[in-house]
Amino acid sequence: MAHNDLILAAAESHTWEGVNPWAVGVITLLILLGLLGALVAFGAGREHS
């Protein structure tokens, strides 16, 4: 029975859930768009081979 009490106490405790997933997604999107923009800017001045 002691294990059940421990599990219930752990399940009911309020812990910090970490970083907001929306913030991670927005930051990742901005980084990828920035890299895409750099790739296009770098490739715009080169001739095709």
SVG drawing of the C-alpha trace seen along z (x, -y; Angstrom):
<svg xmlns="http://www.w3.org/2000/svg" viewBox="-4 -39 33 41">
<polyline fill="none" stroke="black" stroke-width="0.4" points="0.0,0.0 2.9,-2.4 3.7,-2.3 0.2,-3.3 0.4,-6.3 3.7,-7.3 2.4,-7.0 -0.8,-9.0 1.3,-11.7 3.6,-12.0 0.7,-12.1 -1.1,-14.9 2.0,-17.1 2.1,-20.1 5.4,-20.5 6.7,-22.9 5.9,-21.5 8.8,-23.0 9.1,-25.4 6.0,-26.4 5.8,-24.2 4.5,-27.2 7.5,-29.2 9.8,-26.4 7.9,-26.1 8.0,-29.8 11.7,-30.1 12.5,-27.1 10.4,-28.4 12.2,-31.8 15.6,-30.1 14.7,-28.0 13.2,-30.9 16.3,-32.9 18.5,-30.1 16.3,-29.8 16.6,-33.6 20.4,-33.4 20.5,-30.5 18.4,-32.4 20.5,-35.6 23.7,-33.7 22.5,-31.8 20.9,-34.8 24.2,-36.2 25.6,-32.9 25.1,-31.6 23.7,-28.2 26.3,-25.5"/>
</svg>
